[in-house]
Amino acid sequence: MPNPLTDLSSSELSHKKPTSPHDHQYFKLFKPYGCLSQFVQEAKRRKQVLGDLYPFPANTMAVGRLDHDSEGLLLLTTDGMYSYNICGKHVEKEYVAQLDGTIDQEALTALQTGVEIGIKGEKYLTRPCHVQKLNTEPELPPRGRNIRDARHGPISWIKICISEGKNRQIRKMTAAVGFPTLRLIRIRVGTIHLGKLMPAEVENITDAVNNSKKAINR
């Protein structure tokens, strides 16, 4: 089993002096479209990275990741064990997704029961999950890059909750049932919600996380 304190690549850590292991900090970020979920720039091309958004403390790591074209809630922390627990214990993640086309009940049922997608060249059947079609468009800030709108064909929105996190899983799932994802925003990880954050905004949630830990240990 990987050690979250030693197996993290340099792309996942901030390049600042170490912080005290007894003084961990926790943050939530509205990751904007196009930003990479890492601290190190790619060699071939310049893209926005996490360190461009906020002066995070030493050894901050992203808890999981969001693809560059996905948006929403990204947790960050200096606590490797917290990151491991969130990523490794099937904590539920909730997303809203804008789809190309008007999704039907057959496709919703398929998503709920599990669909076959490709992962690293192998076939994989996704676990059952909760999926709900939204009757109205969710209130979200505009994305930095234009998306094809309803004038160019029908669109629909779903809310989907999964407890696994395969590479580009939701995009592969919706494509598998015939409704490709146009926009994907994560709005919840476990009990932590995106709330009223705007793109690129960061909130220090250290007190809330520590209070939650104390409540669990009572």
C-alpha positions in Angstrom: 0.0 0.0 0.0 1.4 3.4 -0.9 2.7 5.7 1.8 1.1 9.1 1.3 3.9 10.9 3.0 6.7 9.4 0.8 5.2 8.4 -2.5 3.9 11.8 -3.6 5.5 13.1 -6.7 7.1 16.6 -6.8 4.2 17.8 -8.9 1.9 17.3 -5.9 3.9 19.2 -3.4 4.7 22.9 -2.9 8.3 23.8 -3.0 8.7 25.7 0.3 10.4 24.9 3.6 8.8 22.1 5.6 6.1 22.9 8.1 5.7 21.4 11.6 4.0 17.9 11.4 2.0 19.0 14.5 0.6 22.1 12.8 -1.2 20.8 9.7 -3.4 23.1 7.6 -6.4 22.4 5.4 -7.8 24.4 2.5 -10.6 24.2 0.0 -10.2 25.8 -3.5 -12.5 26.4 -6.4 -10.2 25.1 -9.1 -10.8 27.1 -12.2 -10.9 25.6 -15.7 -7.5 25.1 -17.2 -5.6 25.0 -13.9 -3.5 22.0 -13.3 -3.9 20.2 -9.9 -0.2 20.4 -9.2 2.5 22.8 -8.0 5.2 22.2 -10.7 5.0 23.7 -14.1 5.1 21.3 -17.1 8.3 21.6 -19.1 6.9 22.0 -22.5 4.1 24.5 -21.9 3.1 27.1 -19.4 -0.2 26.4 -17.6 -1.6 27.8 -14.4 -0.8 25.7 -11.4 -1.9 25.7 -7.8 0.9 27.8 -6.5 -0.2 30.6 -8.8 -3.5 30.9 -7.0 -2.5 31.2 -3.3 0.6 31.3 -1.0 0.1 27.8 0.3 2.3 26.7 3.2 5.2 24.3 2.9 4.6 20.7 1.7 1.0 21.4 0.7 -0.5 18.7 -1.5 -3.7 18.3 -3.5 -6.1 15.8 -2.0 -6.7 13.8 -5.2 -7.0 15.9 -8.4 -9.3 17.4 -10.9 -8.4 17.3 -14.6 -7.3 20.6 -16.2 -10.7 20.9 -17.9 -12.8 20.1 -14.8 -13.7 22.7 -12.2 -14.8 23.0 -8.6 -13.9 21.8 -5.2 -10.3 20.7 -4.6 -9.0 20.1 -1.1 -5.4 20.8 -0.2 -3.5 20.0 3.0 -0.1 19.5 4.6 -1.5 16.4 6.3 -0.5 13.3 4.3 -2.7 10.9 6.3 -5.7 13.1 5.8 -5.1 13.0 2.1 -4.7 9.3 2.1 -7.9 8.8 4.1 -9.9 11.0 1.7 -8.5 9.3 -1.4 -8.3 5.7 -0.2 -11.5 5.1 1.8 -14.1 5.6 -0.9 -15.3 9.0 0.4 -18.2 10.2 -1.7 -17.6 13.0 -4.3 -20.5 14.9 -5.8 -20.5 16.6 -9.2 -22.8 18.5 -11.5 -22.3 17.9 -15.2 -23.5 19.6 -18.3 -24.2 17.1 -21.1 -24.4 17.2 -24.8 -28.0 16.2 -25.5 -31.2 15.6 -23.4 -30.4 12.6 -21.3 -33.1 10.0 -21.0 -34.2 7.6 -18.3 -32.5 4.6 -19.9 -29.1 6.4 -19.8 -29.7 7.6 -16.2 -30.5 4.0 -15.1 -27.3 2.7 -16.9 -25.2 5.3 -15.1 -26.8 4.4 -11.7 -26.2 0.7 -12.1 -22.8 0.8 -13.7 -21.3 1.2 -17.2 -18.3 -0.2 -18.8 -15.4 2.2 -19.4 -11.8 1.9 -20.4 -9.1 2.3 -17.7 -5.4 2.0 -18.8 -6.5 -0.2 -21.8 -8.6 -2.5 -19.7 -12.4 -2.7 -19.4 -13.8 -1.6 -16.1 -17.4 -1.7 -14.8 -18.2 1.3 -12.6 -19.8 0.9 -9.3 -23.5 1.7 -8.7 -23.9 5.4 -7.9 -26.6 8.1 -7.4 -27.5 10.1 -10.5 -30.2 12.7 -10.8 -31.3 14.8 -13.8 -31.6 18.5 -12.9 -34.7 20.3 -14.2 -33.0 23.7 -14.0 -29.5 24.8 -14.7 -27.5 25.0 -11.5 -26.2 28.5 -10.4 -22.6 28.5 -11.3 -20.1 31.2 -12.3 -19.3 31.3 -16.0 -16.4 29.2 -17.2 -13.3 30.8 -18.5 -13.7 29.3 -21.9 -17.0 29.3 -23.9 -19.1 26.2 -24.0 -21.4 25.2 -26.7 -24.9 26.4 -25.6 -28.5 25.3 -26.2 -28.6 27.3 -29.4 -26.4 24.7 -31.1 -28.4 21.7 -29.9 -30.0 20.5 -26.7 -28.1 20.2 -23.4 -29.0 18.8 -20.0 -27.6 18.8 -16.5 -27.2 15.9 -14.0 -25.9 15.6 -10.4 -23.8 12.5 -9.9 -22.2 11.1 -6.7 -19.4 8.6 -6.9 -17.2 7.0 -4.3 -14.4 6.0 -6.7 -12.1 8.2 -8.8 -10.8 6.6 -11.9 -9.1 8.8 -14.5 -11.8 11.0 -16.2 -14.4 8.6 -14.9 -17.5 10.7 -15.1 -16.6 12.0 -18.6 -16.1 8.4 -19.7 -19.4 7.3 -18.1 -21.6 9.9 -19.7 -19.9 9.3 -23.1 -20.5 5.6 -22.7 -24.3 6.2 -22.5 -24.3 8.6 -25.4 -24.2 12.0 -23.7 -20.7 13.5 -23.6 -19.8 15.8 -20.8 -19.4 19.5 -21.8 -18.7 20.9 -18.4 -17.9 19.2 -15.1 -17.9 20.8 -11.6 -17.2 19.1 -8.3 -19.3 20.5 -5.5 -18.7 18.2 -2.6 -16.1 15.9 -1.1 -17.5 13.9 1.9 -19.0 16.6 4.2 -17.1 19.5 2.7 -19.0 21.6 0.1 -17.9 24.1 -2.5 -20.3 26.6 -1.0 -20.1 30.2 -2.3 -16.5 30.0 -3.5 -15.7 31.6 -6.8 -13.1 30.3 -9.3 -9.6 30.6 -8.0 -10.8 31.5 -4.5 -9.2 29.7 -1.5 -10.7 29.2 2.0 -8.7 28.0 5.0 -10.8 25.3 6.6 -8.3 24.2 9.3 -10.5 25.0 12.2 -13.5 23.2 10.7 -11.5 20.1 9.9 -9.9 20.0 13.4 -13.3 20.5 15.1 -14.6 17.6 13.0 -11.8 15.3 14.1 -12.4 16.2 17.7 -16.1 15.4 17.3 -15.3 12.0 15.8 -12.9 11.2 18.6 -15.3 12.0 21.5 
